[in-house]
Amino acid sequence: MFLDEAVIEAKAGDGGNGAVSFRREKFVPRGGPDGGDGGHGGSVIAVTDPHLRTLTDFARRTQFRAGDGGRGGPNHRRGKRGADLEIRLPVGVVISPVTRDQDERLVVDLAGPGQRVVLVRGGRGGRGNARLTSSTRQAPRFAEKGEPGQRLHLALELKLLADVGVIGLPNVGKSSLIARVSAARPKIADYPFTTLAPTLGVVRLEEGTSFVIADLPGLVEGAHQGVGLGHAFLRHVERTRLLIHMLDMGVLDRDPRGDFAMVNRELSLYQAELARRPQLVALNKMDLHPPAEKLVEVEDYLREQGWESFPVSAVTGLGIKALLARAAQLLSAGSPGSPVRPETRPVGQRAPWIAPSALRVEKLEQGIYEVSGERVERAVVMTDLDNEEAVRYLHRRLERMGVIRKLRALGAKEGDRVKIGPMALDFTD
């Protein structure tokens, strides 16, 4: 089964809690805090695998969770780090949060083999009381809680990486062409929409030149709006460098010129750049001996618009060698219309939605305020709010971050409600 779309839930591991501990040794007159830090939670990491071709594995498994960090211990013992979880994906997958609100900056494009991108970051381990001492707080009786790991629903969309894409209306002979020029064996039948999923094949020419060709599902009018196979077809055209546009010359009562214009119009409506992609036009089914005047009319029409055409027969092999040779020539020359490869992320880089958010303080309504920002939200969620000493420590941290000053400037008064992440606290000046 060919699957090119999936939605998964990725949950990073929670950080372990820091420990509250004091040294108690027989011959040590002064003990002191020795609680260790909690271990960091594991992250969920996407890794591209060139041996994978579809997202079929994600039809059965949709939830992925990394390991949690261990709790800190006495004698400065740090908790065990949670295990990272790797998700293996085919090259060409685009990943984005399900709720990204069409923000194109929040997209990871895995367009190369061996890429590794952190999708959700593991929570930080809480600091033990040994690390919370100061000149005025020499024996803290609290520790930080572990930070929860990120949880996101992510959309996976596979866009095939092929050099040449074969396009055209249903039943014009695309699958027959792929079967003749490569070892791929797509389903071939005499009814529309025989091909329900893209098929990749490798074309090898005599000179040792080779390229990847994709048999793409048939395109119909309105495909840019999802009619027929719609976007299931068009998304795979985006990555091709060259298009072979097949026209059916064997149907007497159909004008191939209108078919050519309609298909290119759908490409343009979906993405303007696609209509400018280099194309070679294959005038297929010449084995059915279409009228000579019809062939001349179509060739003249294409020539006037600047397109190269090749009379071919995917059944007998007529003209196929010349078509493939010209395709290889354009590919090796680096055709000026070739699409720019998507910008890839370096190995080990984090996804853009992990970027820290800036501090923001705003008044929602009278007596209710909201504070957001990675640092302040982390400080609150890692605080044991049932421990009075820990709450006082949090208040001092918020003062140093400028949160209290900003709230005071907005008119916050004693007892007003302040929302910080999932928590709601009472304002104390």
C-alpha positions in Angstrom: 0.0 0.0 0.0 1.3 3.4 -0.9 0.7 6.0 1.9 1.9 9.5 1.4 0.1 11.3 4.3 -0.1 10.5 8.0 -0.6 12.3 11.4 1.3 11.1 14.4 1.6 12.1 18.1 5.1 12.7 19.3 5.7 12.9 23.1 9.2 13.7 24.4 10.2 12.3 27.8 9.6 14.2 31.0 12.6 15.4 33.0 13.2 13.7 36.4 12.6 15.5 39.7 15.5 16.9 41.6 16.2 15.4 45.0 15.9 17.0 48.4 18.6 15.4 50.6 21.1 16.3 53.4 24.3 14.6 54.3 24.2 12.7 57.6 27.7 11.2 58.3 29.0 10.2 61.6 32.2 12.2 61.6 31.0 15.1 59.5 30.1 17.9 62.0 28.3 20.0 59.3 26.2 18.1 56.8 24.6 20.1 54.0 22.3 19.6 51.0 23.4 16.9 48.6 20.3 16.3 46.5 21.2 15.5 42.9 19.6 16.7 39.7 17.0 14.8 37.8 17.9 13.4 34.4 16.8 15.0 31.2 13.9 13.4 29.2 14.6 11.9 25.8 13.7 13.6 22.6 11.8 12.3 19.5 14.1 12.6 16.5 13.2 12.2 12.8 15.8 10.4 10.7 15.6 10.0 6.9 16.2 6.5 5.6 16.8 6.2 1.8 15.5 2.6 1.8 12.0 3.7 2.8 9.5 4.7 0.0 6.2 5.3 1.7 4.6 6.2 5.1 2.8 2.8 5.3 4.3 2.1 8.8 2.4 5.0 10.2 -1.0 3.5 9.3 -0.5 1.0 12.2 1.5 3.1 14.6 0.7 6.7 15.3 2.1 7.4 18.8 5.7 7.8 19.6 7.1 8.5 23.1 10.7 8.9 24.3 11.9 7.8 27.7 11.5 9.8 30.9 14.4 11.1 32.9 15.2 9.5 36.3 14.8 11.1 39.7 17.9 12.6 41.3 19.3 10.9 44.4 21.3 11.7 47.6 25.1 12.3 47.5 24.7 14.4 44.3 23.6 11.5 42.2 22.1 12.6 39.0 19.0 10.8 37.6 19.4 8.7 34.5 18.8 10.4 31.2 15.7 9.3 29.2 16.3 7.4 26.0 15.8 9.3 22.7 13.4 7.8 20.2 14.2 7.8 16.5 11.5 7.8 13.9 12.7 6.6 10.5 11.1 8.4 7.5 11.6 8.3 3.7 13.5 11.1 2.0 11.1 13.8 0.8 8.9 14.0 3.9 7.6 17.4 5.0 6.7 17.7 8.7 4.6 20.4 10.3 2.5 20.8 13.4 -1.2 20.1 12.8 -2.1 23.5 14.3 0.5 25.6 12.6 -2.1 28.0 11.1 -0.5 28.0 7.6 2.8 29.4 9.0 5.3 28.2 6.4 8.2 28.9 8.7 7.0 26.0 10.9 8.0 23.3 8.5 10.7 20.7 8.4 11.6 19.5 4.9 13.6 16.3 5.0 15.0 16.3 1.4 18.2 14.5 1.9 19.4 11.1 3.2 20.8 10.8 6.7 19.1 14.0 8.0 18.4 14.1 11.8 16.0 16.7 13.2 14.7 16.9 16.8 10.9 17.1 16.5 10.0 17.4 20.2 12.5 18.2 22.9 12.8 16.2 26.1 12.0 18.0 29.4 14.9 19.3 31.5 15.7 17.5 34.7 14.9 19.4 37.9 17.8 20.8 40.0 18.4 19.1 43.3 18.6 21.2 46.5 22.4 21.0 46.4 22.3 23.3 43.3 19.8 25.7 44.8 22.0 27.0 47.6 23.1 30.6 47.9 24.8 32.9 50.5 21.4 33.5 52.0 19.8 30.1 51.4 22.3 27.6 52.6 20.0 24.7 53.3 17.1 24.7 50.9 14.4 22.2 51.7 13.0 22.1 48.2 14.1 21.0 44.7 12.8 21.6 41.2 10.4 19.3 39.5 11.2 17.8 36.2 10.0 19.7 33.1 7.4 17.9 31.1 8.5 16.9 27.6 6.9 18.5 24.6 3.8 16.8 23.1 2.7 17.6 19.5 0.5 16.2 16.8 2.5 16.3 13.6 1.4 16.0 10.0 3.7 14.0 7.7 3.4 14.6 3.9 5.6 12.7 1.5 6.6 14.4 -1.7 8.5 12.0 -4.0 12.0 13.0 -5.1 12.2 12.1 -8.8 14.2 13.7 -11.7 11.4 13.2 -14.2 7.6 13.2 -13.7 5.3 11.8 -16.3 2.0 13.7 -16.4 -1.1 13.7 -18.4 -4.8 12.8 -18.4 -5.9 9.4 -17.2 -5.3 6.5 -19.7 -2.8 8.3 -22.0 -0.2 5.7 -21.4 2.0 6.9 -18.5 2.2 3.5 -16.8 3.0 1.8 -20.1 5.9 4.2 -20.6 7.3 3.6 -17.1 7.0 -0.2 -17.6 8.9 0.0 -20.9 11.8 2.3 -19.8 12.4 0.9 -16.3 12.0 -2.3 -14.2 8.9 -0.8 -12.5 5.7 -2.7 -13.1 2.7 -0.4 -12.5 -0.8 -1.7 -13.0 -1.8 -1.2 -16.6 -5.5 -1.4 -17.7 -7.8 0.2 -20.3 -9.9 2.2 -17.8 -9.4 5.7 -16.2 -7.5 6.1 -12.9 -5.8 2.7 -13.2 -2.8 4.2 -11.4 -3.9 5.2 -7.9 -0.4 5.9 -6.5 2.9 7.2 -7.9 5.4 4.6 -9.1 9.2 5.2 -9.2 11.5 3.6 -11.8 15.1 4.0 -12.7 16.0 4.7 -16.4 19.4 3.5 -17.5 20.8 4.6 -20.8 23.6 3.1 -22.8 26.1 5.8 -21.9 25.9 4.9 -18.2 23.5 7.8 -17.6 20.6 7.1 -15.3 17.7 9.1 -13.8 14.7 8.5 -11.6 11.3 8.7 -13.3 7.9 8.8 -11.6 4.6 7.6 -13.1 2.1 10.0 -11.5 -1.7 9.5 -11.2 -3.8 11.0 -14.0 -4.8 14.6 -13.8 -8.3 15.9 -14.5 -9.9 19.4 -14.7 -10.3 20.8 -11.2 -7.4 18.8 -9.7 -6.0 21.9 -8.0 -9.2 22.0 -5.9 -9.0 18.3 -5.1 -11.1 16.9 -8.0 -10.1 13.4 -9.0 -6.9 12.5 -7.3 -6.2 16.2 -6.8 -3.4 17.1 -4.5 -2.5 13.4 -4.1 -1.1 13.9 -7.6 0.1 17.5 -7.6 2.2 17.3 -4.5 4.5 14.8 -6.1 5.1 17.0 -9.2 6.7 19.7 -7.0 10.0 17.9 -6.6 10.6 16.8 -10.2 13.1 18.7 -12.3 11.6 17.8 -15.7 8.1 16.8 -16.9 7.2 14.5 -19.7 3.7 15.5 -20.7 1.9 12.6 -22.5 -0.9 13.2 -25.0 -3.2 10.6 -26.4 -3.0 10.7 -30.2 -5.1 7.6 -30.7 -8.6 9.1 -29.9 -10.1 10.5 -33.1 -12.8 12.7 -31.4 -10.5 14.3 -28.9 -8.2 17.3 -29.5 -4.8 16.8 -27.7 -4.2 20.5 -27.9 -7.1 21.2 -25.5 -5.9 18.4 -23.2 -2.4 20.0 -23.1 -3.7 23.4 -22.2 -6.1 22.0 -19.5 -3.3 20.1 -17.7 -0.9 23.0 -17.7 -3.7 25.3 -16.4 -4.2 22.9 -13.5 -0.5 23.0 -12.8 -0.5 26.8 -12.8 -3.5 27.1 -10.5 -1.9 24.7 -8.0 1.5 26.4 -8.1 2.5 29.0 -10.7 6.1 27.7 -10.9 5.0 24.2 -12.0 3.6 25.6 -15.3 7.0 27.0 -16.1 8.8 23.7 -15.4 10.6 22.3 -18.4 8.4 19.8 -20.4 9.0 17.4 -23.2 5.7 16.4 -24.9 5.2 12.7 -25.8 2.7 12.2 -28.6 1.7 8.7 -27.6 -0.2 5.8 -29.2 1.4 6.4 -32.7 1.0 2.6 -33.1 -2.8 3.3 -33.7 -1.8 5.4 -36.8 -3.6 8.7 -36.1 -4.3 10.9 -39.2 -1.2 12.6 -40.5 -2.9 16.0 -40.6 -3.8 15.6 -36.9 -0.1 14.9 -36.0 1.1 18.0 -38.0 -1.5 20.3 -36.3 -0.5 19.2 -32.8 3.3 19.4 -33.6 2.8 22.9 -35.1 0.8 24.1 -32.0 3.4 22.9 -29.6 6.3 24.3 -31.6 4.6 27.7 -31.7 4.5 27.7 -27.9 8.1 26.6 -27.6 7.6 23.0 -26.5 9.5 20.0 -27.9 7.4 17.1 -29.0 8.2 13.4 -29.8 5.9 11.0 -31.6 6.1 7.8 -29.5 4.5 4.5 -28.8 4.8 3.1 -25.3 3.6 -0.2 -26.6 6.1 -0.7 -29.5 8.9 1.5 -28.3 8.7 3.9 -31.3 10.5 7.2 -30.5 11.2 6.3 -26.9 15.0 6.3 -27.2 15.0 9.8 -28.6 12.6 11.1 -25.9 14.8 9.6 -23.1 18.0 10.9 -24.6 16.7 14.4 -24.7 15.5 14.1 -21.1 18.9 13.0 -20.0 20.5 15.9 -21.9 18.3 18.4 -20.2 18.9 16.9 -16.8 22.7 16.8 -17.2 22.7 20.4 -18.4 21.0 21.6 -15.3 17.9 23.0 -17.0 17.3 26.7 -16.0 13.8 25.9 -15.1 14.7 23.2 -12.6 13.2 23.7 -9.1 15.4 24.8 -6.3 15.9 22.0 -3.9 14.3 22.8 -0.5 16.6 24.1 2.2 17.6 21.2 4.4 18.4 21.4 8.0 21.8 20.4 9.3 22.3 17.1 11.1 21.0 17.2 14.7 19.2 20.6 14.3 15.9 21.2 16.1 12.6 21.8 14.4 11.7 25.5 14.1 8.7 25.1 16.5 11.2 24.3 19.3 12.7 27.8 19.1 12.3 29.7 22.5 9.5 32.2 22.7 10.1 35.7 24.0 8.6 37.0 27.3 5.1 38.5 26.8 2.9 40.0 29.5 -0.6 41.2 28.7 -3.8 42.2 30.5 -6.8 40.0 29.5 -9.4 41.8 31.5 -9.8 43.5 34.8 -7.9 41.5 37.5 -6.7 38.8 35.0 -3.3 38.8 33.3 -1.4 36.4 31.1 2.4 35.8 31.0 4.0 33.6 28.3 7.5 32.8 27.3 9.6 29.7 27.4 11.8 30.7 30.4 9.0 31.9 32.6 6.7 29.0 31.8 9.5 26.5 32.5 10.2 28.2 35.8 6.6 27.8 36.9 6.0 24.3 35.8 9.2 23.1 37.5 8.2 24.7 40.8 6.6 22.7 43.6 3.8 25.1 44.3 2.9 23.2 47.5 6.2 24.1 49.1 6.2 27.6 50.5 10.0 28.0 50.3 9.9 26.9 46.6 7.2 29.5 45.9 9.2 32.3 47.4 12.2 31.2 45.3 9.9 31.3 42.2 8.8 34.9 43.1 12.4 36.1 43.2 13.1 34.5 39.8 10.1 36.2 38.3 11.3 39.5 39.7 14.7 39.0 38.1 13.1 38.2 34.8 11.1 41.4 34.9 7.7 39.7 35.1 6.6 41.4 38.4 7.7 44.9 37.1 5.7 44.4 33.9 2.6 43.2 35.7 2.8 46.2 38.1 3.1 48.5 35.1 -0.1 47.1 33.7 -1.9 47.8 36.9 -1.8 44.4 38.6 -2.8 44.4 42.3 -2.5 42.1 45.2 -4.7 39.0 44.6 -5.2 39.4 40.9 -5.0 36.2 38.8 -2.0 35.6 36.6 -2.0 32.8 34.0 1.4 31.3 33.3 1.3 28.3 31.0 -1.1 25.8 32.5 -1.0 27.4 36.0 -3.1 30.3 37.5 -1.4 32.1 40.3 -2.3 35.0 42.6 -0.3 38.1 42.1 1.9 39.1 45.1 3.8 42.4 44.9 
